[in-house]
């Protein structure tokens, strides 16, 4: 056996030798061709060396992993390559996973690993320092490293260079064909955030070619491009080393390591790593310079890059085959258009049957009312003069009365929460879509108002004005003996005035409720900018009080109906208005009775304010629910919804509030005034804690109302849950994660209690979940029989490194307490370039080193290791489907709208094409 430099030979005294993770075996060739063994016969036609010893021996280098064996090389004892189809077949066979491999592979893998472990133990006792050489490359490690030093995201040969050349010509049009260093990054396609990194790359490439002056020609740029787009690992490694080795002496000092850490952190917007660059530089030097020489060489850097990912997820042969089968099932099938449409329609109904029947019922009722009124007025005397126009107007008016009544029901949150928690209606009624239904009804109202107004103003009123005296005679009982002569006659009456005012107020409310205005997507000059944002939406929506009053008056003063019992507007509105008014009164009384005390306030990076409040007496909630918060110091009238981040078993209630609008910005400001920089060991940028018996900050008064039902509260109904939070959207998921840990803890305590045959006696103020029943089989306990969740996957995607501070304590607590591995947590920081980009290569190395040594992730600052860029959601679903066949998976999402379509579609695809059923739920406020 020999290392890559050919320095150490052990053929004469030992049958094998261990180098790195690879084991080489030497032994006599087995002449019995009929027996399958780890030793193989070279056919007589093969070329042999002159030495008799070499004729009978070959050397096989294997890459031994936990569940696989990969053939690295097959050589003769003399070092020559063996080219033989039988041995090539052996190489391919040994690379198969052991779970589905042949018995030969399993036996070989088992024996090789046993010998490998023993030899490694012996080698560790006799290992001596040797001259530095190239780090030994295995097939898998080299492939991993090759993905880790990409200086540009895409390289497609001439086509890519053509784009670079075009940008060069554009950028150098005014500089006589010379590209300055400051424009190098833009020229090769890097973004503005990578300008400093591109500058260092420029310097490294220029140093290698002894180019000075800070500018290059197109010929030089072509050389630079050829090097950075080179796909070979050695070339990429040398380029990266040259970037770090600024003095070009072939050695990297600690100061140079610190500089490249700072540069990489800056390119990836990782401010915390920039602040700790000294500490992390020392960590790398300790790892790669154990002899304290004060520098590291390219071989040391190569060794670090060639280490495989420490958290790679390996699946056995069976899972690999299942994965392949699943991929085949998920491929689009070739079918004619009729079959595809029928299949898509069938899938749609299966996924949306709750919405379908509710919408069908609603549309059916509207159609029935419209038809009823249309026919009624077609058979009346006014039809002769006013024609079909009056039928259209009255039909639209009837649907308008219905919709003005039921539009209040989706926002009766207390009623919906009671129905969700206390009844089984949630099986058939999609309560999660209450706000979406509210918006759909609003669209129907707008259409009905349009039809009603246009039919009157543009059709039947002109017919009355232009009717002959004989034709007008039947109309006298409705419009008087004198025939109206102008529009003003209709406008000045009660019906006209109330109708116009209602249309104006509705137009204002509908416009300011649109996403463009509500979410500040419209840039208006001052003072019109006050018309955008949540405050404008909130106040304009309360114009409905005036609208409903005018609607009742309008319904009483209509022209064509005089009998009171036929004036039905107030009948439609009475029950919903009373219900809604009752809900608002409940909020007023409940929030004033349930006073809360501020226990802790903290301001975190990313403009996030967290409030920890005392739990009011009798206040019970479920993880995933939300509350409304009011602060009189900001506005005595405004109530805003926020997800609860504490768990039901906690003795406090907490919310995390991100400043996204006027109200939240003012709330953060008033609380920041009573906060101070935190003491050592405490989190947050600013902080204030309530301490018993001491001088406490004068916190502003806060009222809460709730809790209110939300989709995530039903997570316990699923065997497996996938929790997805974007940015501050992680808040309800954090509560669920904490609740799962608390429930698993309580179940373990219950099991221990039952095993000991004892019942835990606790004080009356103890948590009810910790008081265990006596002698009751696990799974039948009344406290936990509704807790089905056995596995949870939590994916938190955020743009900023500082966001991880919001829930750092929860992350660490879960990592420490979840010893059964019930919760799998994944943090994604999208500001960091994807794994494989050279701009994040050093961050990846640093992350692996620090996590292995200290158990802390350098990006999140928690025990949960972070990923870079965005998740591949298809891979996430696929992995869950493979791990949990025949299971119901609840997918819960909270955050910005963009990923919703993909997550919902993937849930549908995997549900229909695998035996794992995914049910998607989205939070709506």
C-alpha positions in Angstrom: 0.0 0.0 0.0 1.2 3.5 -0.8 0.1 7.0 0.0 -0.5 9.6 -2.7 3.2 10.6 -2.8 4.4 7.0 -2.9 6.4 7.3 0.3 5.4 4.5 2.6 5.4 0.8 1.5 4.2 -2.0 3.7 3.7 -5.0 1.4 6.2 -7.2 2.9 5.2 -7.1 6.6 1.5 -6.5 6.5 -1.5 -7.4 4.4 -3.2 -4.1 4.8 -2.7 -0.5 5.8 -5.0 2.3 6.8 -4.6 5.8 5.4 -7.3 8.4 6.2 -10.7 6.7 5.7 -9.4 4.2 3.1 -8.3 0.6 3.6 -6.2 -1.3 1.1 -6.0 -5.1 1.0 -3.2 -7.1 -0.5 -3.2 -10.9 -0.7 -2.8 -13.9 -3.1 -5.2 -14.1 -5.9 -7.7 -16.9 -5.5 -7.4 -19.4 -8.3 -10.8 -20.9 -7.7 -12.8 -19.0 -10.1 -16.1 -20.6 -9.2 -16.1 -19.2 -5.6 -17.3 -15.7 -4.9 -14.9 -14.0 -2.6 -13.3 -10.7 -1.7 -10.3 -11.9 -3.6 -10.4 -12.2 -7.3 -8.7 -14.1 -10.0 -7.0 -12.1 -12.8 -7.7 -13.9 -16.1 -4.7 -15.5 -17.9 -5.0 -12.9 -20.7 -4.2 -10.1 -18.3 -0.8 -8.4 -18.5 1.5 -9.5 -15.7 4.6 -8.0 -14.2 7.9 -9.8 -14.4 8.0 -10.4 -10.7 6.4 -13.6 -9.6 5.2 -12.0 -6.4 3.6 -9.2 -8.4 1.9 -11.8 -10.6 -0.1 -13.2 -7.7 -1.1 -10.0 -5.9 -3.3 -7.0 -6.6 -3.9 -4.0 -4.4 -7.6 -2.8 -4.0 -8.2 0.6 -2.4 -11.6 0.9 -0.8 -13.6 3.8 0.6 -15.3 2.3 3.6 -18.3 4.2 5.0 -20.9 3.2 7.6 -23.3 1.7 5.1 -21.3 1.4 1.9 -18.1 0.4 0.3 -16.7 2.2 -2.8 -13.7 1.0 -4.9 -11.2 3.8 -5.2 -8.6 2.0 -7.3 -7.4 -1.5 -8.3 -3.6 -1.9 -8.9 -1.0 -4.6 -9.2 1.5 -4.9 -6.4 3.9 -3.0 -8.6 1.7 0.0 -8.8 0.3 -0.5 -12.3 -3.3 0.0 -13.1 -5.3 -3.2 -13.8 -7.7 -2.9 -16.7 -10.0 -5.8 -16.6 -13.8 -6.0 -17.1 -14.3 -8.5 -14.3 -12.7 -6.1 -11.8 -14.6 -3.2 -13.2 -17.8 -5.2 -12.5 -16.5 -5.8 -9.0 -16.0 -2.0 -8.5 -19.5 -1.2 -9.6 -20.9 -4.0 -7.4 -19.1 -2.9 -4.3 -20.4 0.6 -4.6 -24.0 -0.6 -4.0 -25.5 0.0 -0.6 -25.3 -3.0 1.7 -29.1 -3.1 2.5 -29.9 -4.3 -1.0 -26.5 -5.5 -2.1 -25.5 -9.1 -2.8 -24.2 -11.3 0.0 -20.7 -10.8 -1.4 -20.9 -7.1 -0.8 -22.3 -7.4 2.7 -19.7 -10.0 3.7 -16.9 -7.9 2.2 -18.2 -4.7 3.8 -18.5 -6.3 7.2 -15.1 -8.0 7.2 -13.4 -4.9 5.8 -14.8 -2.7 8.4 -13.8 -5.0 11.2 -10.2 -5.2 10.0 -10.2 -1.5 9.3 -11.2 -0.6 12.8 -8.5 -2.9 14.3 -5.9 -1.5 12.0 -6.9 2.1 12.8 -6.5 1.3 16.5 -3.0 -0.2 15.9 -2.0 2.6 13.6 -3.0 5.2 16.2 -0.5 3.7 18.6 2.4 3.7 16.2 1.6 6.9 14.2 4.6 9.1 13.7 4.9 12.6 12.1 5.8 12.4 8.4 6.6 15.0 5.8 3.5 16.9 4.6 1.9 15.5 1.5 -1.2 15.9 -0.5 -4.2 14.9 1.5 -5.6 11.5 0.4 -8.7 12.0 -1.7 -11.6 9.5 -1.6 -14.1 9.5 -4.4 -16.9 10.9 -2.2 -14.9 13.4 -0.4 -13.4 14.9 -3.5 -16.8 15.1 -5.0 -18.0 17.0 -2.0 -15.1 19.3 -2.0 -15.5 20.0 -5.7 -18.9 21.4 -4.9 -17.5 23.7 -2.3 -15.4 26.1 -4.3 -17.5 27.5 -7.0 -16.5 31.1 -7.7 -19.3 31.6 -10.1 -22.7 30.0 -9.9 -23.0 28.8 -13.5 -20.4 28.1 -16.1 -21.5 27.0 -19.5 -18.4 27.5 -21.6 -18.5 29.9 -24.5 -22.0 31.1 -23.8 -21.0 32.3 -20.3 -17.9 34.0 -21.6 -20.0 35.7 -24.3 -22.0 37.4 -21.5 -18.8 38.3 -19.6 -17.3 39.7 -22.8 -20.4 41.8 -23.5 -20.4 43.3 -20.0 -16.6 44.0 -20.4 -17.3 45.9 -23.6 -20.1 47.9 -21.9 -18.1 48.7 -18.8 -14.9 49.7 -20.6 -16.5 51.8 -23.3 -15.1 54.9 -21.6 -11.9 53.5 -20.2 -10.0 52.6 -23.4 -10.6 48.8 -23.0 -9.2 48.6 -19.4 -11.4 47.1 -16.7 -10.8 48.5 -13.2 -10.7 46.4 -10.1 -13.9 48.0 -8.8 -15.9 46.7 -11.7 -14.5 43.2 -11.9 -17.3 41.6 -9.8 -20.0 43.2 -11.9 -18.3 42.1 -15.0 -18.1 38.4 -14.1 -21.7 38.4 -12.8 -21.3 38.8 -9.0 -23.8 41.0 -7.2 -23.0 44.3 -5.3 -22.8 42.6 -1.9 -19.8 40.6 -3.2 -17.9 43.6 -4.4 -15.1 43.3 -1.7 -14.9 39.5 -2.3 -14.6 40.1 -6.0 -11.8 42.6 -5.4 -9.8 40.1 -3.4 -10.3 37.5 -6.1 -9.1 40.1 -8.6 -6.0 40.7 -6.5 -5.2 36.9 -6.2 -5.5 36.3 -9.9 -3.4 39.4 -10.7 -0.7 38.4 -8.2 -0.4 35.0 -9.8 0.3 36.7 -13.2 2.4 39.6 -11.8 -0.2 42.1 -13.0 -0.1 45.5 -11.3 -2.0 48.8 -11.8 -5.5 47.8 -10.8 -6.8 47.4 -14.3 -6.8 44.5 -16.8 -7.4 44.1 -20.5 -9.8 41.7 -22.2 -7.0 39.2 -22.7 -6.2 39.2 -19.0 -9.9 38.9 -18.2 -10.1 35.8 -20.4 -7.3 34.3 -18.5 -9.0 35.1 -15.2 -12.3 33.7 -16.5 -10.7 30.5 -17.6 -9.2 30.0 -14.2 -12.3 30.7 -12.1 -14.5 28.7 -14.4 -12.1 25.7 -14.3 -14.0 22.7 -13.0 -10.9 20.9 -11.5 -10.6 20.9 -7.7 -6.9 21.6 -7.7 -7.4 24.8 -9.7 -10.2 26.0 -7.5 -8.2 25.2 -4.4 -5.2 27.1 -5.6 -7.3 30.1 -6.5 -8.9 30.1 -3.0 -5.5 29.7 -1.4 -4.1 32.6 -3.4 -7.0 34.8 -2.1 -6.0 34.1 1.5 -2.3 34.2 0.9 -2.0 37.9 0.2 1.8 38.1 0.4 2.2 35.1 -1.9 4.7 33.3 0.2 2.9 30.0 0.1 1.9 30.2 3.7 -1.3 31.4 5.4 -0.9 33.2 8.7 -3.5 33.8 11.4 -3.9 37.4 10.3 -4.6 36.4 6.7 -7.2 33.8 8.0 -8.9 36.6 10.0 -9.0 38.8 6.9 -10.7 36.2 4.7 -13.1 35.4 7.5 -14.1 39.0 7.8 -14.4 39.2 4.0 -16.6 36.1 3.7 -18.8 37.3 6.6 -19.2 40.6 5.0 -20.2 39.1 1.6 -22.8 36.9 3.4 -24.1 39.6 5.7 -23.0 37.8 8.9 -22.2 40.6 11.2 -21.8 38.4 14.3 -19.0 36.4 12.6 -17.3 39.6 11.6 -17.2 40.6 15.3 -15.7 37.3 16.3 -13.2 37.0 13.4 -10.2 36.8 15.9 -11.7 33.9 17.8 -12.6 32.0 14.7 -9.2 32.6 13.1 -7.6 31.1 16.2 -9.9 28.1 16.0 -8.9 27.4 12.4 -5.2 27.7 13.3 -5.5 25.4 16.2 -7.1 22.8 14.0 -4.8 23.1 11.0 -1.6 24.1 12.8 -1.4 21.7 15.8 2.4 22.1 15.9 2.1 25.9 16.3 4.2 26.8 13.3 2.3 30.0 12.9 1.1 29.3 9.4 -0.8 26.7 7.4 0.0 25.3 4.0 -2.2 24.5 1.0 -2.2 20.8 2.0 -3.8 21.8 5.3 -6.5 23.7 3.6 -7.1 20.8 1.2 -7.5 18.4 4.1 -10.2 20.6 5.6 -12.1 20.9 2.3 -11.9 17.2 1.7 -13.7 16.4 4.9 -17.2 15.2 4.0 -20.3 16.9 5.4 -20.7 15.9 9.0 -24.5 16.0 8.9 -25.1 14.3 5.6 -28.2 12.1 5.6 -27.4 8.7 4.3 -30.1 6.3 3.3 -29.8 2.6 2.9 -30.3 0.6 -0.3 -34.0 0.1 0.5 -34.6 3.9 0.9 -32.6 4.6 -2.3 -34.8 2.2 -4.2 -38.0 3.7 -2.7 -36.7 7.2 -3.5 -36.2 6.1 -7.1 -39.7 4.6 -7.3 -41.1 7.8 -5.8 -39.3 9.9 -8.3 -40.8 7.8 -11.1 -44.3 8.2 -9.7 -43.9 11.9 -9.4 -42.9 12.3 -13.0 -45.7 13.7 -15.2 -47.5 10.9 -17.0 -48.3 11.0 -20.7 -52.1 11.2 -21.1 -54.5 12.8 -23.5 -56.0 16.2 -22.6 -59.3 14.7 -21.5 -57.7 12.3 -19.0 -55.4 15.1 -17.7 -58.3 17.4 -17.2 -60.4 14.7 -15.4 -57.4 13.8 -13.2 -56.7 17.4 -12.3 -60.4 18.0 -11.6 -60.5 14.9 -9.4 -57.4 16.0 -7.5 -58.9 19.5 -7.0 -62.1 18.2 -5.6 -60.3 15.8 -3.2 -58.1 18.6 -2.0 -60.8 21.3 -1.7 -64.1 19.5 -1.1 -64.8 21.6 2.0 -64.3 24.9 0.1 -66.3 23.5 -2.9 -69.4 22.7 -1.0 -69.4 26.0 1.0 -68.9 28.0 -2.2 -71.5 25.9 -4.1 -74.0 26.5 -1.3 -73.3 30.2 -1.2 -73.5 30.7 -5.0 -76.6 28.6 -5.1 -78.4 30.7 -2.5 -77.4 33.9 -4.3 -78.6 32.5 -7.6 -81.9 31.5 -6.0 -82.5 34.9 -4.5 -81.5 36.7 -7.7 -83.9 34.5 -9.7 -86.7 34.9 -7.2 -86.5 38.7 -7.3 -86.1 38.8 -11.1 -89.2 36.8 -11.7 -91.1 38.8 -9.0 -90.5 42.1 -10.7 -91.0 40.8 -14.2 -94.6 40.0 -13.2 -95.2 43.5 -11.7 -96.7 46.5 -13.5 -93.4 48.5 -13.3 -91.9 46.0 -15.7 -93.8 47.7 -18.6 -91.9 50.9 -18.1 -88.7 49.9 -16.4 -88.2 46.6 -18.3 -85.5 44.0 -17.4 -83.4 46.8 -15.9 -85.5 46.8 -12.7 -85.3 43.0 -12.5 -81.5 43.1 -12.7 -81.3 45.9 -10.1 -83.7 44.2 -7.6 -82.0 40.8 -8.1 -78.6 42.3 -7.4 -80.0 44.1 -4.4 -81.3 40.9 -2.9 -77.8 39.2 -3.1 -76.3 42.4 -1.7 -78.5 42.2 1.4 -77.5 38.6 1.9 -73.8 39.3 1.5 -73.8 42.4 3.7 -75.2 40.1 6.4 -72.9 37.1 6.1 -69.7 39.1 5.5 -69.7 39.8 9.3 -69.7 36.1 10.2 -66.1 35.2 9.1 -64.8 38.0 11.4 -66.7 36.9 14.5 -63.5 35.3 15.9 -64.9 34.2 19.2 -67.7 32.3 17.6 -65.4 30.7 15.1 -62.9 29.7 17.9 -65.8 28.2 19.9 -67.1 26.2 16.9 -63.5 25.1 16.1 -62.7 23.9 19.7 -66.1 22.7 20.9 -67.8 21.1 17.8 -66.9 18.8 15.0 -67.9 21.3 12.3 -64.3 21.8 11.5 -64.3 18.5 9.7 -66.7 19.9 7.1 -66.3 23.7 7.4 -63.0 25.2 6.4 -62.6 27.6 9.3 -59.0 28.3 8.3 -60.3 30.2 5.3 -62.5 32.6 7.2 -60.7 35.7 6.0 -60.4 34.5 2.5 -64.2 33.9 2.4 -64.6 37.4 3.9 -62.6 38.8 0.9 -64.6 36.7 -1.6 -67.9 38.1 -0.2 -66.5 41.6 -0.5 -65.9 41.0 -4.2 -69.5 39.8 -4.6 -70.7 42.9 -2.8 -68.8 45.2 -5.1 -70.2 43.4 -8.2 -73.8 43.6 -6.8 -73.4 47.3 -6.0 -72.2 47.9 -9.6 -75.0 45.9 -11.2 -77.6 47.6 -8.9 -76.3 51.2 -9.5 -75.8 50.8 -13.2 -79.2 49.2 -13.8 -80.9 52.1 -12.0 -78.8 55.0 -13.2 -78.2 53.9 -16.8 -81.3 52.0 -17.6 -84.6 52.1 -15.7 -84.3 55.8 -14.4 -83.9 57.0 -18.0 -86.9 54.9 -19.1 -89.0 56.6 -16.4 -87.8 60.1 -17.4 -88.6 59.4 -21.1 -91.9 57.5 -20.6 -95.1 58.8 -22.1 -97.9 60.0 -19.8 -100.0 56.8 -20.5 -97.0 54.6 -19.8 -96.1 56.5 -16.6 -99.6 56.3 -15.1 -99.0 52.9 -13.3 -95.8 54.5 -11.8 -97.6 57.3 -10.1 -98.2 55.3 -6.9 -94.4 55.0 -6.5 -93.0 58.2 -7.8 -95.9 60.6 -7.4 -98.3 62.3 -9.8 -95.7 64.5 -11.3 -93.3 62.6 -13.5 -89.7 63.1 -12.7 -87.9 65.3 -15.2 -84.2 65.0 -14.2 -81.8 62.8 -12.3 -81.8 65.3 -9.5 -85.3 64.1 -8.5 -83.8 60.6 -7.8 -80.6 61.9 -6.2 -82.2 64.2 -3.7 -84.4 61.6 -2.1 -83.5 59.3 0.9 -82.7 56.4 -1.4 -80.5 58.5 -3.7 -78.5 60.2 -0.9 -77.9 57.1 1.2 -77.0 55.1 -1.9 -74.4 57.5 -3.1 -72.8 57.9 0.3 -72.7 54.1 0.8 -71.0 53.7 -2.6 -68.3 56.3 -1.7 -67.6 54.8 1.7 -67.4 51.3 0.3 -65.0 52.4 -2.4 -62.8 54.0 0.2 -62.8 50.9 2.5 -62.3 48.5 -0.4 -59.4 50.5 -1.9 -57.5 50.9 1.4 -58.0 47.2 2.2 -56.3 46.1 -1.0 -52.8 44.6 -0.6 -51.2 47.6 -2.4 -52.4 50.1 0.2 -52.5 47.8 3.3 -49.0 46.6 2.9 -47.4 49.9 1.8 -46.7 48.8 -1.7 -47.9 52.2 -3.1 -45.6 55.1 -2.7 -47.6 58.3 -2.3 -46.3 61.8 -1.7 -47.0 63.5 1.7 -49.5 63.9 3.1 -51.2 61.2 1.0 -48.8 58.6 2.3 -51.1 58.4 5.4 -53.6 56.5 3.2 -51.2 53.5 3.1 -50.4 51.1 5.8 -52.4 49.1 8.4 -53.7 52.1 10.2 -55.5 53.5 7.2 -57.0 50.0 6.5 -58.1 49.6 10.2 -59.8 53.0 10.5 -61.4 52.9 7.0 -62.9 49.5 7.7 -64.8 51.0 10.7 -66.7 53.1 8.2 -68.9 50.0 8.0 -70.9 51.3 11.1 -72.1 54.2 8.9 -72.6 52.0 5.9 -74.9 49.6 7.8 -76.9 52.4 9.2 -77.4 53.9 5.7 -78.2 50.5 4.3 -81.1 50.1 6.7 -82.4 53.6 5.9 -81.9 52.9 2.2 -83.9 49.7 2.5 -86.8 51.4 4.3 -87.0 54.3 1.8 -87.0 52.3 -1.4 -89.4 53.5 -4.1 -91.2 50.4 -5.3 -92.2 48.8 -1.9 -94.5 50.3 0.7 -95.4 47.3 2.9 -93.1 47.1 5.9 -92.9 43.3 6.0 -91.6 43.4 2.4 -88.8 45.7 3.3 -86.4 42.9 4.3 -83.0 44.6 4.6 -83.2 44.9 8.4 -84.3 41.2 8.6 -81.1 40.1 6.9 -78.8 42.2 9.0 -80.3 41.9 12.5 -78.8 38.6 13.6 -75.2 39.1 12.2 -75.0 42.7 13.5 -76.1 41.7 17.0 -73.6 38.8 17.0 -70.8 41.0 15.8 -71.7 43.7 18.3 -71.7 41.1 21.1 -68.2 40.0 20.1 -66.9 43.5 20.3 -68.5 43.9 23.8 -67.0 40.7 24.9 -63.5 42.0 23.8 -64.0 45.2 25.8 -65.1 43.5 29.0 -62.7 40.6 28.8 -59.6 42.7 28.1 -60.4 45.0 31.0 -61.0 42.2 33.4 -58.0 40.1 32.4 -55.3 42.6 33.3 -51.8 41.5 32.4 -48.5 42.5 34.0 -45.4 42.9 31.9 -42.7 40.5 33.1 -40.0 41.0 30.5 -39.4 43.2 27.5 -36.6 42.7 25.0 -35.7 44.3 21.7 -33.8 42.0 19.3 -32.0 42.5 15.9 -34.3 42.8 13.0 -36.6 45.3 14.8 -38.4 42.6 16.9 -40.0 43.4 20.2 -40.8 40.6 22.6 -43.3 40.9 25.5 -43.5 38.4 28.3 -46.8 38.9 30.2 -48.4 37.3 33.2 -51.0 34.8 32.4 -54.5 36.0 33.4 -56.5 33.8 35.7 -58.4 31.2 33.7 -56.6 32.1 30.5 -56.2 28.9 28.5 -54.9 28.5 25.0 -53.4 26.1 22.5 -50.1 26.3 20.7 -50.7 28.0 17.4 -53.4 30.3 18.6 -53.1 34.1 18.6 -54.2 37.1 20.7 -55.1 40.7 20.1 -52.9 43.3 21.8 -53.8 46.8 22.7 -51.5 49.5 24.1 -53.2 52.8 25.1 -49.9 54.6 25.0 -49.9 54.0 21.2 -53.6 54.0 20.4 -56.5 53.3 22.8 -58.7 52.0 19.9 -56.4 49.8 17.9 -56.1 46.0 18.5 -53.6 44.0 16.5 -53.3 40.2 16.2 -50.0 38.3 17.1 -49.3 34.6 17.4 -48.5 33.3 20.9 -44.9 32.1 21.2 -45.1 30.6 24.7 -46.4 27.1 25.2 -49.6 26.3 27.2 -47.6 24.8 30.1 -45.6 28.0 30.5 -46.6 30.3 33.4 -46.5 33.3 31.1 -47.8 34.5 27.8 -45.3 35.8 25.2 -45.5 37.4 21.8 -42.8 38.5 19.3 -43.7 41.6 17.4 -41.8 42.8 14.3 -42.1 46.5 13.4 -43.7 46.5 10.0 -46.1 49.4 10.3 -47.0 52.6 12.1 -48.5 51.0 15.2 -45.8 48.4 15.7 -43.1 51.0 15.2 -44.6 53.2 17.9 -45.1 50.3 20.2 -41.4 49.4 20.0 -40.5 53.0 20.6 -42.6 53.4 23.8 -41.2 50.1 25.2 -37.6 50.9 24.2 -37.7 54.0 26.4 -38.0 51.9 29.5 -35.3 49.4 28.4 -31.5 49.3 29.0 -28.7 47.5 27.3 -28.8 43.9 28.7 -26.3 42.7 31.3 -23.7 40.1 30.4 -25.3 36.8 29.7 -28.7 38.2 28.7 -30.0 38.3 25.2 -31.4 41.2 23.2 -30.2 44.7 22.2 -32.3 46.3 24.9 -34.0 44.7 27.8 -36.1 45.3 30.9 -37.2 42.7 33.5 -39.7 42.8 36.2 -38.0 41.9 39.5 -40.0 41.2 42.6 -39.5 43.8 45.4 -37.1 46.1 43.4 -37.5 49.3 41.5 -39.1 48.2 38.3 -39.5 50.0 35.0 -42.7 51.9 34.4 -44.0 49.7 31.6 -46.9 51.0 29.4 -50.2 49.4 30.0 -51.1 46.5 27.7 -54.4 44.7 27.2 -54.9 41.4 25.5 -57.9 39.7 24.1 -58.2 36.1 23.1 -57.1 33.5 22.5 -58.4 32.9 19.0 -58.3 29.8 16.9 -55.8 29.3 14.1 -54.9 26.4 11.8 -51.7 25.5 13.6 -53.6 24.6 16.8 -54.7 21.4 15.2 -51.2 20.0 14.9 -51.9 17.3 17.5 -54.3 15.6 15.1 -51.4 14.5 12.9 -48.9 11.7 13.2 -46.2 13.8 11.6 -46.0 17.6 11.3 -44.0 19.8 9.0 -43.7 23.3 10.4 -42.6 26.1 8.1 -42.0 29.6 9.2 -40.6 32.5 7.2 -39.0 35.2 9.3 -41.3 36.4 12.0 -43.8 33.7 10.7 -41.9 31.2 12.9 -43.8 32.5 16.0 -46.7 30.0 16.1 -44.3 27.2 15.2 -42.1 28.0 18.1 -45.0 27.5 20.4 -45.8 24.2 18.8 -42.2 23.0 19.2 -42.1 23.9 22.9 -45.5 22.2 23.4 -44.3 19.0 21.7 -41.2 18.9 24.0 -43.4 19.6 27.1 -45.9 16.9 26.1 -43.2 14.3 25.5 -41.7 15.2 28.8 -45.0 14.8 30.5 -45.6 11.4 28.8 -42.2 10.2 29.9 -42.9 11.3 33.5 -46.3 9.5 33.3 -44.6 6.3 32.1 -42.0 6.5 34.9 -44.8 7.1 37.4 -46.8 4.1 36.1 -43.7 1.9 36.2 -43.1 2.8 39.8 -46.8 2.3 40.6 -47.0 5.7 42.2 -48.9 8.9 41.7 -47.0 12.1 41.8 -48.3 14.4 44.5 -47.9 18.0 43.6 -49.0 21.4 45.0 -52.3 22.8 43.8 -50.6 25.4 41.6 -48.5 22.8 39.7 -49.1 22.3 36.0 -51.9 19.8 35.4 -49.9 17.9 32.9 -47.4 16.9 35.6 -50.1 15.4 37.8 -50.2 11.8 36.6 -53.0 9.3 36.9 -52.4 6.1 38.7 -52.3 2.6 37.1 -53.6 3.7 33.7 -52.0 2.2 30.6 -50.0 4.6 28.4 -52.0 5.8 25.4 -55.3 5.7 27.4 -54.5 8.6 29.6 -57.2 11.2 29.3 -54.5 13.9 29.3 -52.6 12.6 26.3 -54.9 10.5 24.3 -55.4 13.3 21.8 -51.7 13.8 21.3 -50.9 11.8 18.1 -47.7 13.6 17.0 -44.7 11.4 17.0 -42.4 13.3 14.7 -42.0 17.0 13.9 -39.9 18.8 11.2 -39.3 22.5 11.8 -38.0 24.6 8.9 -37.2 28.2 9.8 -36.1 30.4 6.8 -34.9 33.9 7.5 -32.8 36.6 5.7 -30.8 37.9 8.6 -28.4 36.3 11.0 -29.6 38.4 13.9 -33.1 36.8 13.6 -31.8 33.6 15.2 -31.5 35.6 18.5 -35.3 35.8 18.7 -35.6 32.1 19.7 -32.1 31.1 20.6 -33.1 29.9 24.1 -35.9 27.7 22.6 -33.6 26.2 20.0 -31.0 25.2 22.6 -33.7 23.9 25.0 -35.1 21.7 22.3 -31.7 20.4 21.3 -30.9 19.6 24.9 -34.2 18.1 26.0 -35.3 16.2 22.8 -33.1 13.2 23.5 -35.5 10.9 21.5 -35.1 13.0 18.4 -38.8 13.7 18.0 -38.1 17.2 16.6 -35.8 17.7 13.6 -34.9 21.4 13.3 -33.5 23.2 10.3 -32.5 26.8 10.2 -31.9 28.4 6.8 -30.1 31.8 6.4 -30.8 33.1 3.0 -28.3 35.9 3.1 -25.5 33.3 3.0 -24.6 32.0 -0.5 -25.6 28.4 -1.2 -23.3 25.6 0.0 -20.8 25.2 -2.7 -20.2 28.9 -3.5 -16.6 30.1 -2.8 -18.0 33.1 -1.0 -19.4 30.8 1.7 -16.7 28.1 1.6 -14.8 29.4 4.6 -18.1 29.9 6.5 -18.9 26.2 5.8 -15.5 25.1 7.1 -15.7 27.3 10.1 -19.2 26.1 10.8 -18.1 22.4 10.8 -15.1 23.1 13.0 -16.9 25.1 15.6 -19.9 22.7 15.8 -17.6 19.7 16.2 -15.5 21.4 18.9 -18.0 23.5 20.8 -21.4 22.2 19.7 -22.5 25.7 18.6 -23.4 26.8 15.1 -21.5 30.0 14.1 -24.4 31.4 12.1 -27.3 30.9 14.4 -25.4 30.8 17.7 -27.4 27.8 18.8 -26.9 24.1 18.9 -28.9 23.7 15.7 -26.7 23.7 12.7 -27.8 26.2 10.0 -28.1 25.7 6.2 -27.5 28.3 3.6 -29.8 29.8 0.9 -33.3 28.5 0.5 -34.6 24.9 1.1 -35.4 22.6 -1.7 -39.1 22.0 -0.7 -39.5 19.1 -3.1 -36.6 17.3 -1.4 -38.1 18.0 2.0 -41.5 16.5 1.0 -39.8 13.6 -0.6 -37.7 12.8 2.4 -40.7 12.9 4.7 -42.7 10.7 2.4 -39.9 8.1 2.4 -39.5 8.2 6.2 -43.2 8.1 7.0 -45.2 5.9 4.6 -48.9 5.4 5.3 -48.9 8.5 7.6 -50.9 11.8 7.7 -48.6 14.7 7.6 -49.9 18.2 8.6 -48.0 21.0 6.8 -48.4 24.3 8.7 -47.1 27.5 7.1 -46.9 31.0 8.4 -45.1 33.8 6.6 -45.0 35.8 3.4 -47.2 34.6 0.4 -44.5 33.6 -2.2 -43.9 30.0 -1.1 -47.5 29.2 -0.5 -48.3 28.0 -4.0 -45.3 25.7 -4.2 -45.9 24.2 -0.7 -49.6 23.6 -1.4 -48.9 22.1 -4.8 -46.3 19.8 -3.4 -48.6 18.6 -0.7 -51.2 17.8 -3.3 -48.7 16.0 -5.6 -47.2 13.8 -2.9 -50.6 13.0 -1.4 -52.0 11.7 -4.7 -48.9 9.9 -5.9 -47.6 8.4 -2.6 -49.2 6.6 0.3 -48.3 9.6 2.6 -51.0 12.2 2.9 -50.0 15.8 3.2 -52.5 18.3 4.4 -51.5 22.0 3.9 -52.6 24.8 6.3 -51.8 28.4 6.1 -52.1 31.0 8.8 -54.4 33.9 8.0 -54.8 37.1 10.0 
